[in-house]
Amino acid sequence: MFQPTYLDHNATTPVHPAVLEAMLPYFSRLHGNASSRHEYGRAARRAIDEARSRVAFAAGAHPTEVVFTSGGSEANNLFIKGAAAAMKPGTVAVSAIEHPCVREPAKQLARAGWRLREIAVDADCRVASADFSAALAERPELISVMLANNETGVVQDVAAFAGQARSTHSWFHTDAVQAFGKLPLNFRELNGHGVHAMTLSAHKIGGPKGAGALILDKRIELQPLIAGGGHERGLRSGTENVPAIVGFGLACELATLSLAGKAARVGTLRDALERDLTELGATIFGAAAPRLPNTVYFALPDIDGETLVARLDRAGYAVASGAACSSANPEASHVLLAMGVDASLARGAVRVSLGSDSTASEMRDFLAALAATAQQLNRMSALAH
């Protein structure tokens, strides 16, 4: 089977071998329902409790603050819709660069009588301090600012923004899906600054798809999205996905081991790649801001991102386009447009996201393939004109 070099770790990561091994027994001999009162059920409950403690420890939280979900999208929806259902309609403020699983539920609230306030970002993808202050003056009930952007990798000073928001008594949430496992993260510290909820996802850190968590200050009242048997403190009913939760717990533990060393090594690869990309004439988005150490988001002049991604895939490199495209209606990245990037350049965006196993030789080979592919596309464009 043809297997391109994988450079799309912000989309998903391969399951760590130790995580897979830990999960396997819960598909077979340890198959019990955690709500059952016999030994099979008790074994499943113990496994969930251990995983909850592992997630909490890795995230700097207390186990009772961990609410397991099916992933980051559900966790984000649980906070935004669940919090809104517990209060009268008001203003929900979200940054203009949030993931769709924050933006879309916020838009749903707007259609249900809430006011949606998008907070602007600057040209480097940083939340604009002046506009954040202006948004606070509108006394929002709910605020969501992501910790690290999934496209540019730009990191926001969430602690500072949450501290500013304390005077408004807003409920403050941060989507930390991309930051977790790449940067040091401590919910207790963030909570001390005024962050009330934080979203995590297993499949971004070497865990399985289908597991995530909302880390929630227990003083915050939410209405559940899913009603039923009262699982997860009544906040997320449904029979627990024990294998995925077990894998999530171990993945959290593994992801935070030697975090600084892994980040430094990957960051060195990223910096070298960006220097070479700049020599090819690439624009690096968010380069002047603090960013995740593994993320490169760039565009080459006059080259369509979707086309480049497809060509690179055939050349043996799996990367991502920054555009949400269909053949009928190509759309530039809402993140880049919020940064003020021209739509034509934004449609050329390509994201490379490295993993802990990425190597310098892979970067050199990728750059050579990119240069050759770009040359071919430019030649074809010249002939067409």
GUKE-905295 format. One record per residue (C-alpha): residue number from 1; x, y, z. Coordinates in nm, 4 decimals, m for minus. Each point is the difference from the previous one (the first is absolute). Last residue first. Example, Ala and Ser with C-alpha at 12.3 -4.5 7.8 and 13.67 -1.06 7.14 Angstrom:
BEGIN
<rec i="2" px="1.3670" py="m0.1060" pz="0.7140"/>
<rec i="1" px="m0.1370" py="m0.3440" pz="0.0660"/>
END
This chain:
BEGIN
<rec i="385" px="m0.1686" py="3.1896" pz="m2.0634"/>
<rec i="384" px="m0.0476" py="m0.3721" pz="0.0353"/>
<rec i="383" px="0.3719" py="m0.0548" pz="m0.0667"/>
<rec i="382" px="0.0902" py="0.2295" pz="0.2891"/>
<rec i="381" px="m0.2385" py="m0.1813" pz="0.2337"/>
<rec i="380" px="0.1453" py="m0.3366" pz="m0.0980"/>
<rec i="379" px="0.3520" py="0.1276" pz="0.0696"/>
<rec i="378" px="m0.1073" py="0.1409" pz="0.3361"/>
<rec i="377" px="m0.1582" py="m0.3334" pz="0.0911"/>
<rec i="376" px="0.3132" py="m0.1937" pz="m0.0958"/>
<rec i="375" px="0.2261" py="0.2368" pz="0.1938"/>
<rec i="374" px="m0.2252" py="m0.0251" pz="0.3052"/>
<rec i="373" px="0.0184" py="m0.3784" pz="m0.0163"/>
<rec i="372" px="0.3795" py="0.0007" pz="m0.0228"/>
<rec i="371" px="0.0350" py="0.2440" pz="0.2890"/>
<rec i="370" px="m0.2488" py="m0.1957" pz="0.2108"/>
<rec i="369" px="0.1718" py="m0.3322" pz="m0.0678"/>
<rec i="368" px="0.3369" py="0.1478" pz="0.0999"/>
<rec i="367" px="m0.1529" py="0.1541" pz="0.3120"/>
<rec i="366" px="m0.1572" py="m0.3305" pz="0.0954"/>
<rec i="365" px="0.3304" py="m0.1835" pz="m0.0416"/>
<rec i="364" px="0.1789" py="0.2493" pz="0.2235"/>
<rec i="363" px="m0.2762" py="m0.0108" pz="0.2615"/>
<rec i="362" px="m0.0091" py="m0.3797" pz="m0.0030"/>
<rec i="361" px="0.3783" py="m0.0036" pz="0.0475"/>
<rec i="360" px="m0.0355" py="0.2285" pz="0.3022"/>
<rec i="359" px="m0.2383" py="m0.2449" pz="0.1637"/>
<rec i="358" px="m0.3615" py="m0.0165" pz="0.1180"/>
<rec i="357" px="m0.0565" py="m0.2448" pz="0.2861"/>
<rec i="356" px="m0.1479" py="0.2538" pz="0.2450"/>
<rec i="355" px="m0.2386" py="0.1157" pz="m0.2694"/>
<rec i="354" px="0.0110" py="0.2863" pz="m0.2464"/>
<rec i="353" px="m0.2839" py="0.2107" pz="m0.1324"/>
<rec i="352" px="0.0313" py="0.1322" pz="m0.3554"/>
<rec i="351" px="m0.2845" py="0.2283" pz="m0.0998"/>
<rec i="350" px="m0.0578" py="0.1284" pz="m0.3529"/>
<rec i="349" px="m0.1556" py="0.3347" pz="m0.0948"/>
<rec i="348" px="m0.0484" py="0.0884" pz="m0.3662"/>
<rec i="347" px="m0.3614" py="0.1068" pz="0.0457"/>
<rec i="346" px="0.1248" py="0.2532" pz="0.2554"/>
<rec i="345" px="0.2124" py="0.1691" pz="m0.2665"/>
<rec i="344" px="m0.3018" py="0.0613" pz="m0.2219"/>
<rec i="343" px="m0.2127" py="0.0986" pz="0.2999"/>
<rec i="342" px="0.2414" py="0.2724" pz="0.1092"/>
<rec i="341" px="0.1061" py="m0.0548" pz="0.3595"/>
<rec i="340" px="m0.1753" py="0.2311" pz="0.2475"/>
<rec i="339" px="0.0529" py="m0.2261" pz="0.3015"/>
<rec i="338" px="m0.3733" py="m0.0792" pz="0.0026"/>
<rec i="337" px="0.0400" py="m0.1122" pz="m0.3630"/>
<rec i="336" px="0.2811" py="m0.2308" pz="0.1080"/>
<rec i="335" px="m0.2120" py="m0.1613" pz="0.2708"/>
<rec i="334" px="m0.3085" py="m0.0230" pz="m0.2233"/>
<rec i="333" px="0.2115" py="m0.2087" pz="m0.2392"/>
<rec i="332" px="m0.0797" py="0.0773" pz="m0.3624"/>
<rec i="331" px="m0.3109" py="m0.1468" pz="m0.1532"/>
<rec i="330" px="m0.0332" py="m0.1923" pz="m0.3246"/>
<rec i="329" px="m0.3635" py="m0.0272" pz="m0.1070"/>
<rec i="328" px="m0.0845" py="m0.2457" pz="m0.2768"/>
<rec i="327" px="0.2939" py="m0.2367" pz="0.0261"/>
<rec i="326" px="m0.0219" py="0.0105" pz="0.3744"/>
<rec i="325" px="0.2555" py="0.1559" pz="0.2209"/>
<rec i="324" px="0.0651" py="0.0637" pz="0.3667"/>
<rec i="323" px="0.3400" py="0.1607" pz="m0.0466"/>
<rec i="322" px="0.3129" py="m0.0384" pz="0.2100"/>
<rec i="321" px="0.1081" py="m0.3079" pz="m0.1870"/>
<rec i="320" px="0.1562" py="m0.2838" pz="0.1921"/>
<rec i="319" px="0.3143" py="m0.2132" pz="m0.0339"/>
<rec i="318" px="0.0663" py="m0.3644" pz="m0.0879"/>
<rec i="317" px="0.3220" py="m0.0365" pz="m0.1961"/>
<rec i="316" px="0.0794" py="m0.2721" pz="m0.2552"/>
<rec i="315" px="0.0156" py="0.1762" pz="m0.3379"/>
<rec i="314" px="m0.3650" py="m0.0897" pz="m0.0612"/>
<rec i="313" px="m0.0859" py="0.1699" pz="0.3277"/>
<rec i="312" px="0.2127" py="0.2971" pz="m0.0988"/>
<rec i="311" px="m0.2035" py="0.0409" pz="m0.3198"/>
<rec i="310" px="m0.3286" py="m0.0098" pz="0.1922"/>
<rec i="309" px="0.1247" py="0.2513" pz="0.2589"/>
<rec i="308" px="0.1257" py="0.2327" pz="m0.2747"/>
<rec i="307" px="m0.3323" py="m0.0059" pz="m0.1799"/>
<rec i="306" px="m0.1887" py="0.0738" pz="0.3192"/>
<rec i="305" px="0.2368" py="0.2850" pz="0.0819"/>
<rec i="304" px="m0.0205" py="0.1759" pz="m0.3340"/>
<rec i="303" px="0.3346" py="0.1399" pz="m0.1155"/>
<rec i="302" px="0.0370" py="0.3670" pz="m0.1014"/>
<rec i="301" px="0.2518" py="0.0820" pz="0.2741"/>
<rec i="300" px="0.0867" py="m0.2824" pz="0.2403"/>
<rec i="299" px="m0.2030" py="m0.0192" pz="0.3172"/>
<rec i="298" px="0.0946" py="m0.0942" pz="0.3535"/>
<rec i="297" px="m0.1125" py="m0.1456" pz="0.3310"/>
<rec i="296" px="0.2722" py="m0.1793" pz="0.1961"/>
<rec i="295" px="m0.0941" py="m0.1669" pz="0.3305"/>
<rec i="294" px="0.2117" py="m0.2156" pz="0.2315"/>
<rec i="293" px="0.1297" py="0.2471" pz="0.2587"/>
<rec i="292" px="m0.3437" py="0.1498" pz="0.0678"/>
<rec i="291" px="0.0187" py="0.3705" pz="m0.0585"/>
<rec i="290" px="0.0992" py="0.3293" pz="0.1634"/>
<rec i="289" px="m0.0650" py="0.2724" pz="m0.2588"/>
<rec i="288" px="0.2187" py="0.1444" pz="m0.2774"/>
<rec i="287" px="m0.0359" py="m0.3028" pz="m0.2290"/>
<rec i="286" px="m0.3809" py="0.0065" pz="0.0062"/>
<rec i="285" px="m0.0229" py="m0.1017" pz="m0.3653"/>
<rec i="284" px="0.3238" py="m0.0840" pz="m0.1804"/>
<rec i="283" px="0.0020" py="0.1441" pz="m0.3538"/>
<rec i="282" px="0.2052" py="m0.2175" pz="m0.2314"/>
<rec i="281" px="0.2618" py="0.1339" pz="m0.2417"/>
<rec i="280" px="0.2044" py="m0.3197" pz="m0.0288"/>
<rec i="279" px="0.2589" py="0.1538" pz="0.2350"/>
<rec i="278" px="m0.2825" py="0.0484" pz="0.2513"/>
<rec i="277" px="m0.0772" py="m0.3711" pz="m0.0208"/>
<rec i="276" px="0.3616" py="m0.0815" pz="0.0853"/>
<rec i="275" px="m0.0079" py="0.2174" pz="0.3102"/>
<rec i="274" px="m0.3376" py="m0.1476" pz="0.0917"/>
<rec i="273" px="0.1326" py="m0.3543" pz="m0.0183"/>
<rec i="272" px="0.2904" py="0.0864" pz="0.2284"/>
<rec i="271" px="m0.2359" py="0.1554" pz="0.2551"/>
<rec i="270" px="m0.2338" py="m0.3006" pz="m0.0057"/>
<rec i="269" px="0.2827" py="m0.2480" pz="0.0501"/>
<rec i="268" px="0.1304" py="0.1986" pz="0.2978"/>
<rec i="267" px="m0.3524" py="0.0228" pz="0.1402"/>
<rec i="266" px="m0.0325" py="m0.3781" pz="m0.0178"/>
<rec i="265" px="0.3092" py="m0.0444" pz="0.2169"/>
<rec i="264" px="m0.0965" py="0.2749" pz="0.2453"/>
<rec i="263" px="m0.3561" py="m0.1290" pz="0.0373"/>
<rec i="262" px="0.1188" py="m0.3535" pz="0.0672"/>
<rec i="261" px="0.2444" py="0.1196" pz="0.2658"/>
<rec i="260" px="m0.2577" py="0.2213" pz="0.1702"/>
<rec i="259" px="m0.2612" py="m0.2758" pz="0.0115"/>
<rec i="258" px="0.2253" py="m0.2646" pz="0.1531"/>
<rec i="257" px="m0.3139" py="m0.1976" pz="0.0966"/>
<rec i="256" px="m0.3192" py="0.2017" pz="m0.0584"/>
<rec i="255" px="m0.1162" py="m0.1975" pz="m0.2997"/>
<rec i="254" px="0.0515" py="m0.3356" pz="0.1727"/>
<rec i="253" px="m0.2327" py="0.0770" pz="0.2892"/>
<rec i="252" px="m0.2652" py="0.1514" pz="m0.2230"/>
<rec i="251" px="0.0212" py="m0.2996" pz="m0.2353"/>
<rec i="250" px="m0.0496" py="m0.2321" pz="0.2988"/>
<rec i="249" px="m0.3246" py="0.1685" pz="0.0972"/>
<rec i="248" px="m0.1270" py="0.0291" pz="m0.3548"/>
<rec i="247" px="0.0607" py="m0.3693" pz="m0.0625"/>
<rec i="246" px="m0.2059" py="m0.0946" pz="0.3060"/>
<rec i="245" px="m0.2736" py="0.2393" pz="m0.1145"/>
<rec i="244" px="0.0043" py="m0.1525" pz="m0.3485"/>
<rec i="243" px="m0.0261" py="m0.3563" pz="0.1336"/>
<rec i="242" px="m0.2762" py="0.0976" pz="0.2487"/>
<rec i="241" px="m0.2311" py="0.1823" pz="m0.2392"/>
<rec i="240" px="m0.2431" py="0.0889" pz="0.2783"/>
<rec i="239" px="m0.3657" py="m0.0940" pz="m0.0253"/>
<rec i="238" px="m0.1915" py="0.3214" pz="m0.0490"/>
<rec i="237" px="m0.0771" py="0.3143" pz="0.1943"/>
<rec i="236" px="0.2268" py="0.3019" pz="m0.0101"/>
<rec i="235" px="m0.0457" py="0.2664" pz="0.2676"/>
<rec i="234" px="m0.1792" py="m0.2081" pz="0.2637"/>
<rec i="233" px="0.3148" py="m0.0293" pz="0.2076"/>
<rec i="232" px="0.1653" py="m0.1824" pz="m0.2911"/>
<rec i="231" px="m0.2898" py="m0.2455" pz="m0.0480"/>
<rec i="230" px="m0.3537" py="0.1027" pz="0.0918"/>
<rec i="229" px="m0.1901" py="m0.2816" pz="m0.1671"/>
<rec i="228" px="m0.1517" py="0.2069" pz="m0.2764"/>
<rec i="227" px="0.0409" py="0.3533" pz="m0.1223"/>
<rec i="226" px="0.2540" py="0.0994" pz="m0.2656"/>
<rec i="225" px="0.0816" py="0.3676" pz="m0.0473"/>
<rec i="224" px="0.0177" py="0.0435" pz="0.3751"/>
<rec i="223" px="m0.0921" py="0.3299" pz="0.1695"/>
<rec i="222" px="0.3029" py="0.1667" pz="0.1505"/>
<rec i="221" px="0.0575" py="0.1664" pz="0.3361"/>
<rec i="220" px="0.3502" py="0.1250" pz="0.0754"/>
<rec i="219" px="0.1198" py="m0.0387" pz="0.3602"/>
<rec i="218" px="0.1541" py="m0.3353" pz="m0.0917"/>
<rec i="217" px="0.2606" py="0.1720" pz="m0.2170"/>
<rec i="216" px="m0.0060" py="m0.2155" pz="m0.3116"/>
<rec i="215" px="0.2619" py="m0.1935" pz="m0.1954"/>
<rec i="214" px="m0.1973" py="m0.1094" pz="m0.3041"/>
<rec i="213" px="0.1389" py="m0.3245" pz="m0.1281"/>
<rec i="212" px="0.0725" py="m0.1976" pz="m0.3120"/>
<rec i="211" px="m0.0402" py="m0.3472" pz="m0.1421"/>
<rec i="210" px="m0.1190" py="m0.1243" pz="m0.3395"/>
<rec i="209" px="0.3298" py="m0.0147" pz="m0.1864"/>
<rec i="208" px="0.2660" py="m0.1890" pz="0.1882"/>
<rec i="207" px="0.3052" py="0.1429" pz="0.1776"/>
<rec i="206" px="0.3329" py="0.1199" pz="m0.1353"/>
<rec i="205" px="m0.0473" py="0.3606" pz="0.1088"/>
<rec i="204" px="m0.2437" py="0.1523" pz="m0.2527"/>
<rec i="203" px="m0.2245" py="m0.3079" pz="0.0125"/>
<rec i="202" px="m0.0796" py="0.0420" pz="0.3676"/>
<rec i="201" px="m0.1677" py="0.3409" pz="0.0019"/>
<rec i="200" px="m0.0010" py="0.2755" pz="0.2633"/>
<rec i="199" px="m0.2342" py="0.2935" pz="0.0731"/>
<rec i="198" px="0.0375" py="0.2483" pz="0.2868"/>
<rec i="197" px="m0.2564" py="0.1569" pz="0.2331"/>
<rec i="196" px="m0.0177" py="0.2762" pz="0.2615"/>
<rec i="195" px="0.3061" py="0.2078" pz="m0.0892"/>
<rec i="194" px="0.0252" py="0.2867" pz="0.2510"/>
<rec i="193" px="0.3684" py="0.0451" pz="0.0812"/>
<rec i="192" px="m0.0138" py="m0.2620" pz="0.2749"/>
<rec i="191" px="m0.1728" py="m0.2320" pz="m0.2453"/>
<rec i="190" px="0.2981" py="0.0368" pz="m0.2321"/>
<rec i="189" px="0.2343" py="m0.1041" pz="0.2811"/>
<rec i="188" px="m0.2168" py="m0.2949" pz="0.0975"/>
<rec i="187" px="m0.0471" py="m0.0916" pz="m0.3649"/>
<rec i="186" px="0.3714" py="m0.0487" pz="m0.0537"/>
<rec i="185" px="0.1459" py="m0.0364" pz="m0.3493"/>
<rec i="184" px="0.3627" py="m0.0219" pz="m0.1099"/>
<rec i="183" px="0.0034" py="0.0132" pz="m0.3809"/>
<rec i="182" px="m0.0156" py="m0.2678" pz="m0.2714"/>
<rec i="181" px="m0.2012" py="m0.2702" pz="0.1784"/>
<rec i="180" px="m0.3017" py="0.2281" pz="0.0373"/>
<rec i="179" px="0.0292" py="0.3068" pz="m0.2226"/>
<rec i="178" px="m0.2078" py="m0.1297" pz="m0.2905"/>
<rec i="177" px="m0.3038" py="m0.1043" pz="0.2061"/>
<rec i="176" px="0.0219" py="0.2928" pz="0.2423"/>
<rec i="175" px="m0.3391" py="0.1525" pz="m0.0859"/>
<rec i="174" px="m0.0378" py="0.2648" pz="0.2700"/>
<rec i="173" px="m0.3105" py="0.0931" pz="0.1952"/>
<rec i="172" px="m0.0853" py="0.3066" pz="0.2104"/>
<rec i="171" px="m0.3301" py="0.0458" pz="0.1830"/>
<rec i="170" px="m0.0440" py="0.3748" pz="0.0292"/>
<rec i="169" px="0.0022" py="0.1685" pz="0.3409"/>
<rec i="168" px="0.0819" py="0.3311" pz="m0.1774"/>
<rec i="167" px="0.2850" py="0.0812" pz="0.2404"/>
<rec i="166" px="0.1556" py="m0.3389" pz="m0.0670"/>
<rec i="165" px="0.0384" py="0.0719" pz="m0.3721"/>
<rec i="164" px="0.3392" py="0.1674" pz="0.0310"/>
<rec i="163" px="0.1373" py="m0.3057" pz="0.1791"/>
<rec i="162" px="m0.1408" py="m0.2247" pz="m0.2688"/>
<rec i="161" px="0.1815" py="0.2040" pz="m0.2645"/>
<rec i="160" px="0.3276" py="m0.0204" pz="0.1914"/>
<rec i="159" px="m0.0285" py="m0.3758" pz="0.0549"/>
<rec i="158" px="m0.0943" py="m0.0548" pz="m0.3642"/>
<rec i="157" px="0.3174" py="0.1572" pz="m0.1336"/>
<rec i="156" px="m0.0643" py="m0.1462" pz="m0.3461"/>
<rec i="155" px="0.2266" py="m0.2453" pz="m0.1823"/>
<rec i="154" px="0.0308" py="0.0107" pz="m0.3794"/>
<rec i="153" px="0.0070" py="m0.3483" pz="m0.1565"/>
<rec i="152" px="m0.1050" py="0.1511" pz="m0.3321"/>
<rec i="151" px="m0.2717" py="m0.2539" pz="m0.0858"/>
<rec i="150" px="m0.1081" py="m0.1630" pz="0.3279"/>
<rec i="149" px="0.0275" py="0.3215" pz="0.1980"/>
<rec i="148" px="0.1344" py="m0.0300" pz="0.3520"/>
<rec i="147" px="m0.1746" py="0.0850" pz="0.3281"/>
<rec i="146" px="m0.3395" py="0.0636" pz="m0.1537"/>
<rec i="145" px="m0.2058" py="0.2935" pz="0.1250"/>
<rec i="144" px="m0.3595" py="m0.0625" pz="0.1120"/>
<rec i="143" px="m0.2044" py="0.2544" pz="0.1947"/>
<rec i="142" px="m0.3521" py="m0.0367" pz="0.1449"/>
<rec i="141" px="m0.2239" py="0.2501" pz="0.1821"/>
<rec i="140" px="0.1405" py="0.2922" pz="m0.1921"/>
<rec i="139" px="0.0113" py="0.3401" pz="0.1730"/>
<rec i="138" px="0.0120" py="0.2267" pz="m0.3086"/>
<rec i="137" px="0.3058" py="0.1748" pz="0.1471"/>
<rec i="136" px="0.1697" py="m0.3407" pz="m0.0148"/>
<rec i="135" px="m0.0277" py="0.0087" pz="m0.3794"/>
<rec i="134" px="0.1729" py="0.3377" pz="m0.0108"/>
<rec i="133" px="0.2794" py="m0.1372" pz="0.2182"/>
<rec i="132" px="0.0399" py="m0.2927" pz="m0.2395"/>
<rec i="131" px="m0.0015" py="0.2473" pz="m0.2870"/>
<rec i="130" px="0.2876" py="0.1947" pz="0.1527"/>
<rec i="129" px="0.1965" py="m0.3147" pz="0.0824"/>
<rec i="128" px="m0.0226" py="m0.1378" pz="m0.3531"/>
<rec i="127" px="0.0101" py="m0.3802" pz="0.0185"/>
<rec i="126" px="0.3249" py="m0.1032" pz="m0.1653"/>
<rec i="125" px="m0.0121" py="m0.1383" pz="m0.3550"/>
<rec i="124" px="0.3090" py="0.1937" pz="m0.1156"/>
<rec i="123" px="m0.2029" py="0.2509" pz="m0.2020"/>
<rec i="122" px="m0.2073" py="0.0822" pz="0.3074"/>
<rec i="121" px="m0.3021" py="m0.1835" pz="0.1363"/>
<rec i="120" px="m0.3566" py="0.1194" pz="0.0447"/>
<rec i="119" px="m0.2461" py="m0.1213" pz="0.2622"/>
<rec i="118" px="m0.3289" py="m0.1250" pz="m0.1435"/>
<rec i="117" px="m0.3079" py="0.1044" pz="0.1960"/>
<rec i="116" px="m0.3069" py="m0.2205" pz="m0.0396"/>
<rec i="115" px="m0.3218" py="0.1275" pz="0.1580"/>
<rec i="114" px="m0.2322" py="m0.2682" pz="0.1341"/>
<rec i="113" px="m0.3589" py="m0.0493" pz="m0.1144"/>
<rec i="112" px="m0.0016" py="m0.3536" pz="m0.1364"/>
<rec i="111" px="0.1655" py="0.0785" pz="m0.3331"/>
<rec i="110" px="0.2912" py="0.1545" pz="0.1892"/>
<rec i="109" px="0.0247" py="m0.3140" pz="0.2125"/>
<rec i="108" px="0.0366" py="m0.2037" pz="m0.3188"/>
<rec i="107" px="0.2770" py="0.2358" pz="m0.1097"/>
<rec i="106" px="0.1844" py="m0.0734" pz="0.3254"/>
<rec i="105" px="m0.0522" py="m0.3707" pz="m0.0670"/>
<rec i="104" px="0.1620" py="0.0552" pz="m0.3433"/>
<rec i="103" px="0.2979" py="0.2059" pz="0.1160"/>
<rec i="102" px="0.1130" py="m0.2402" pz="0.2724"/>
<rec i="101" px="m0.0055" py="m0.3249" pz="m0.2010"/>
<rec i="100" px="0.1065" py="0.2087" pz="m0.3008"/>
<rec i="99" px="0.3415" py="0.0609" pz="0.1623"/>
<rec i="98" px="0.0444" py="0.3514" pz="0.1328"/>
<rec i="97" px="0.1803" py="0.2670" pz="m0.2033"/>
<rec i="96" px="m0.2430" py="0.2914" pz="0.0441"/>
<rec i="95" px="0.0225" py="m0.0277" pz="0.3776"/>
<rec i="94" px="m0.3220" py="m0.0795" pz="0.1812"/>
<rec i="93" px="m0.2387" py="0.2244" pz="0.1952"/>
<rec i="92" px="m0.3452" py="m0.1266" pz="0.1000"/>
<rec i="91" px="m0.2408" py="0.2769" pz="0.0963"/>
<rec i="90" px="m0.3265" py="m0.0440" pz="0.1876"/>
<rec i="89" px="m0.2754" py="m0.2585" pz="0.0121"/>
<rec i="88" px="m0.1013" py="m0.0964" pz="0.3560"/>
<rec i="87" px="0.2087" py="m0.2645" pz="0.1715"/>
<rec i="86" px="0.0423" py="m0.3778" pz="0.0367"/>
<rec i="85" px="m0.0677" py="m0.0793" pz="m0.3648"/>
<rec i="84" px="0.2838" py="0.2311" pz="m0.1005"/>
<rec i="83" px="0.2437" py="m0.1970" pz="0.2155"/>
<rec i="82" px="m0.0988" py="m0.3279" pz="m0.1607"/>
<rec i="81" px="0.0080" py="0.1444" pz="m0.3495"/>
<rec i="80" px="0.3477" py="0.1470" pz="0.0327"/>
<rec i="79" px="0.1501" py="m0.2562" pz="0.2373"/>
<rec i="78" px="m0.1487" py="m0.3127" pz="m0.1490"/>
<rec i="77" px="0.0670" py="0.1202" pz="m0.3537"/>
<rec i="76" px="0.3700" py="0.0386" pz="0.0769"/>
<rec i="75" px="0.0117" py="m0.3435" pz="0.1639"/>
<rec i="74" px="m0.1885" py="m0.1580" pz="m0.2903"/>
<rec i="73" px="0.2446" py="0.1424" pz="m0.2525"/>
<rec i="72" px="0.3016" py="m0.0953" pz="0.2099"/>
<rec i="71" px="m0.0838" py="m0.3680" pz="0.0189"/>
<rec i="70" px="m0.2630" py="m0.2594" pz="0.0947"/>
<rec i="69" px="m0.0299" py="0.1492" pz="0.3480"/>
<rec i="68" px="0.1504" py="m0.0624" pz="0.3446"/>
<rec i="67" px="m0.0612" py="0.2613" pz="0.2691"/>
<rec i="66" px="0.3132" py="0.0642" pz="0.2065"/>
<rec i="65" px="m0.0438" py="0.2414" pz="0.2938"/>
<rec i="64" px="m0.0494" py="m0.2815" pz="0.2537"/>
<rec i="63" px="0.3455" py="m0.1293" pz="m0.0932"/>
<rec i="62" px="0.1609" py="0.3263" pz="0.1167"/>
<rec i="61" px="0.1890" py="0.2008" pz="m0.2613"/>
<rec i="60" px="0.3593" py="0.0601" pz="m0.1099"/>
<rec i="59" px="m0.0647" py="m0.1376" pz="m0.3479"/>
<rec i="58" px="0.2296" py="m0.3029" pz="0.0306"/>
<rec i="57" px="m0.1272" py="m0.0745" pz="0.3509"/>
<rec i="56" px="m0.3643" py="0.0317" pz="m0.1033"/>
<rec i="55" px="0.0421" py="m0.2245" pz="m0.3037"/>
<rec i="54" px="0.1735" py="m0.2643" pz="0.2116"/>
<rec i="53" px="m0.2601" py="0.0214" pz="0.2761"/>
<rec i="52" px="m0.2812" py="m0.0401" pz="m0.2520"/>
<rec i="51" px="0.1792" py="m0.2990" pz="m0.1517"/>
<rec i="50" px="0.0201" py="m0.1667" pz="0.3413"/>
<rec i="49" px="m0.3694" py="0.0637" pz="0.0642"/>
<rec i="48" px="m0.0912" py="m0.1339" pz="m0.3432"/>
<rec i="47" px="0.2012" py="m0.3185" pz="0.0577"/>
<rec i="46" px="m0.1551" py="m0.0457" pz="0.3444"/>
<rec i="45" px="m0.3463" py="0.0345" pz="m0.1530"/>
<rec i="44" px="0.0799" py="m0.2616" pz="m0.2650"/>
<rec i="43" px="0.1213" py="m0.2424" pz="0.2654"/>
<rec i="42" px="m0.3132" py="0.0671" pz="0.2077"/>
<rec i="41" px="m0.2179" py="m0.0783" pz="m0.3007"/>
<rec i="40" px="0.1688" py="m0.3332" pz="m0.0635"/>
<rec i="39" px="m0.0085" py="m0.0747" pz="0.3734"/>
<rec i="38" px="m0.3769" py="0.0445" pz="0.0260"/>
<rec i="37" px="m0.1809" py="0.3262" pz="0.0650"/>
<rec i="36" px="m0.0354" py="0.1186" pz="m0.3597"/>
<rec i="35" px="0.0415" py="0.3731" pz="m0.0663"/>
<rec i="34" px="0.3515" py="m0.0422" pz="m0.1419"/>
<rec i="33" px="m0.1337" py="m0.2377" pz="m0.2660"/>
<rec i="32" px="0.2352" py="m0.2959" pz="m0.0199"/>
<rec i="31" px="0.2326" py="m0.0983" pz="m0.2836"/>
<rec i="30" px="0.3092" py="m0.0891" pz="0.1972"/>
<rec i="29" px="0.0552" py="m0.3299" pz="m0.1904"/>
<rec i="28" px="m0.0344" py="0.1564" pz="m0.3451"/>
<rec i="27" px="m0.0061" py="0.3639" pz="m0.1091"/>
<rec i="26" px="0.1201" py="0.1178" pz="0.3406"/>
<rec i="25" px="0.3056" py="m0.2282" pz="m0.0281"/>
<rec i="24" px="0.1156" py="0.1921" pz="m0.3124"/>
<rec i="23" px="0.0170" py="0.3499" pz="0.1467"/>
<rec i="22" px="0.3313" py="m0.0272" pz="0.1858"/>
<rec i="21" px="0.1726" py="m0.1509" pz="m0.3046"/>
<rec i="20" px="m0.1313" py="0.2813" pz="m0.2208"/>
<rec i="19" px="0.1306" py="0.2602" pz="0.2442"/>
<rec i="18" px="0.3405" py="m0.1696" pz="0.0185"/>
<rec i="17" px="0.0216" py="0.0067" pz="m0.3811"/>
<rec i="16" px="m0.0794" py="0.3750" pz="m0.0109"/>
<rec i="15" px="m0.3014" py="0.0651" pz="m0.2214"/>
<rec i="14" px="0.1018" py="0.1959" pz="m0.3079"/>
<rec i="13" px="m0.0792" py="0.3704" pz="0.0280"/>
<rec i="12" px="m0.2878" py="0.2038" pz="m0.1363"/>
<rec i="11" px="m0.0588" py="0.3244" pz="m0.1875"/>
<rec i="10" px="0.2791" py="0.1877" pz="0.1777"/>
<rec i="9" px="0.2262" py="m0.2963" pz="m0.0803"/>
<rec i="8" px="m0.0160" py="0.0580" pz="m0.3760"/>
<rec i="7" px="0.3562" py="m0.0681" pz="m0.1158"/>
<rec i="6" px="m0.0213" py="m0.3752" pz="m0.0677"/>
<rec i="5" px="0.2525" py="m0.1236" pz="m0.2553"/>
<rec i="4" px="m0.2136" py="m0.1670" pz="m0.2653"/>
<rec i="3" px="m0.0916" py="m0.3672" pz="0.0405"/>
<rec i="2" px="m0.0604" py="m0.1979" pz="m0.3216"/>
<rec i="1" px="m0.1239" py="m0.3461" pz="0.0960"/>
END
